[in-house]
Amino acid sequence: MPQLPRTKHRTADRQAELVQAALQLAAQHSPAEVTTAALAQAIGITQGGVFKHFESKEAIWLAVLDWVQAALLQRLQDAAAPHVEQGDAQQALRAVFVAHVAFAQAHPGVPRLVFQELQHARPSPLKDKVQQLMQRYRQLLTGLLEPLRGPDGPAPGLDVPAATVLFIGAAQGLVMQSLISGTLSGMAAQAHAVYDLYEAGLRAKPTTVPRNSP
């Protein structure tokens, strides 16, 4: 058998191992502090060997974010799909919320990486990847929220962009609070309670603010 396909196969395997090692290390340390030496040790290769598979540490984190985008969005879509098929957008939204929290609980390095990159004031390839992920997430939510705002829906006149922001903020807030408190195991139990509050907000009638209000 030709040598080149085997070489490519080994590289793909090593790249996948490094991506998972980076996620595991980011769950324990700030992603900025994760070194190539630590990554090499985690999968049993030399530090120089890391650069046979990725040209830089930034390239590793870009690959991590590619994996996150594919894995997270697939999990959210899978969670929503049965409810979408039944025409139940509200249950689809709840399923997406719970799936988001479960993903963060399983991969705590992901929110650490995302929050780290969003804090940077200047554009960067990593920040662009995170923003791309957030854009695709917003598109998914918009598609689920739109059916609720019709005259016969449960939330007529719903402000979909605002509801999207609030959904993401509630999920991220729960995850961040759990990371701060160190009680990741409680996230799943809290997810439904937090979503209940969000859903109640969707049903609330919009408040008209007087134009001369501050």
Solvent accessible surface area in square Angstrom, and as a share of the most:
residue,aa,sasa,rsa
1,M,187,0.83
2,P,93,0.58
3,Q,91,0.41
4,L,114,0.57
5,P,68,0.43
6,R,99,0.36
7,T,53,0.31
8,K,131,0.55
9,H,118,0.52
10,R,125,0.46
11,T,38,0.22
12,A,55,0.43
13,D,63,0.33
14,R,76,0.28
15,Q,59,0.26
16,A,56,0.43
17,E,72,0.32
18,L,0,0.00
19,V,10,0.06
20,Q,60,0.27
21,A,6,0.05
22,A,0,0.00
23,L,8,0.04
24,Q,117,0.52
25,L,29,0.14
26,A,0,0.00
27,A,26,0.21
28,Q,125,0.56
29,H,89,0.40
30,S,46,0.30
31,P,5,0.03
32,A,70,0.54
33,E,121,0.54
34,V,4,0.02
35,T,68,0.39
36,T,13,0.08
37,A,49,0.38
38,A,33,0.25
39,L,0,0.00
40,A,3,0.02
41,Q,151,0.67
42,A,59,0.46
43,I,32,0.16
44,G,64,0.61
45,I,34,0.17
46,T,99,0.58
47,Q,91,0.40
48,G,48,0.46
49,G,9,0.09
50,V,0,0.00
51,F,94,0.39
52,K,166,0.70
53,H,34,0.15
54,F,20,0.08
55,E,155,0.69
56,S,41,0.26
57,K,65,0.28
58,E,73,0.33
59,A,20,0.16
60,I,0,0.00
61,W,13,0.05
62,L,40,0.20
63,A,25,0.19
64,V,0,0.00
65,L,4,0.02
66,D,66,0.34
67,W,78,0.28
68,V,0,0.00
69,Q,13,0.06
70,A,66,0.51
71,A,28,0.22
72,L,11,0.06
73,L,6,0.03
74,Q,99,0.44
75,R,92,0.33
76,L,0,0.00
77,Q,75,0.33
78,D,82,0.42
79,A,27,0.21
80,A,4,0.03
81,A,42,0.33
82,P,66,0.42
83,H,50,0.22
84,V,77,0.44
85,E,148,0.66
86,Q,141,0.63
87,G,67,0.64
88,D,52,0.27
89,A,15,0.11
90,Q,39,0.17
91,Q,72,0.32
92,A,0,0.00
93,L,0,0.00
94,R,36,0.13
95,A,21,0.16
96,V,0,0.00
97,F,0,0.00
98,V,40,0.23
99,A,11,0.08
100,H,20,0.09
101,V,0,0.00
102,A,38,0.29
103,F,5,0.02
104,A,6,0.04
105,Q,54,0.24
106,A,62,0.48
107,H,45,0.20
108,P,22,0.14
109,G,1,0.01
110,V,10,0.06
111,P,11,0.07
112,R,84,0.31
113,L,1,0.00
114,V,10,0.06
115,F,39,0.16
116,Q,33,0.14
117,E,4,0.02
118,L,65,0.32
119,Q,143,0.64
120,H,84,0.38
121,A,100,0.77
122,R,199,0.73
123,P,117,0.73
124,S,30,0.20
125,P,70,0.44
126,L,22,0.11
127,K,26,0.11
128,D,76,0.40
129,K,54,0.23
130,V,0,0.00
131,Q,83,0.37
132,Q,96,0.42
133,L,6,0.03
134,M,22,0.10
135,Q,80,0.36
136,R,108,0.39
137,Y,3,0.01
138,R,90,0.33
139,Q,107,0.48
140,L,35,0.17
141,L,0,0.00
142,T,49,0.29
143,G,48,0.46
144,L,14,0.07
145,L,0,0.00
146,E,72,0.32
147,P,82,0.52
148,L,7,0.03
149,R,108,0.39
150,G,26,0.25
151,P,127,0.80
152,D,144,0.75
153,G,18,0.17
154,P,49,0.31
155,A,6,0.05
156,P,78,0.49
157,G,56,0.53
158,L,22,0.11
159,D,85,0.44
160,V,6,0.03
161,P,97,0.61
162,A,54,0.42
163,A,6,0.04
164,T,4,0.03
165,V,102,0.59
166,L,100,0.50
167,F,0,0.00
168,I,13,0.06
169,G,40,0.38
170,A,23,0.18
171,A,0,0.00
172,Q,38,0.17
173,G,37,0.36
174,L,14,0.07
175,V,3,0.02
176,M,62,0.28
177,Q,108,0.48
178,S,3,0.02
179,L,25,0.13
180,I,126,0.64
181,S,63,0.41
182,G,61,0.59
183,T,76,0.44
184,L,46,0.23
185,S,96,0.62
186,G,27,0.26
187,M,0,0.00
188,A,49,0.38
189,A,85,0.66
190,Q,94,0.42
191,A,0,0.00
192,H,88,0.39
193,A,60,0.46
194,V,40,0.23
195,Y,0,0.00
196,D,71,0.37
197,L,138,0.69
198,Y,9,0.03
199,E,27,0.12
200,A,62,0.48
201,G,41,0.39
202,L,13,0.07
203,R,129,0.47
204,A,65,0.50
205,K,184,0.78
206,P,110,0.69
207,T,118,0.69
208,T,125,0.73
209,V,101,0.58
210,P,86,0.54
211,R,247,0.90
212,N,139,0.72
213,S,41,0.27
214,P,183,1.15
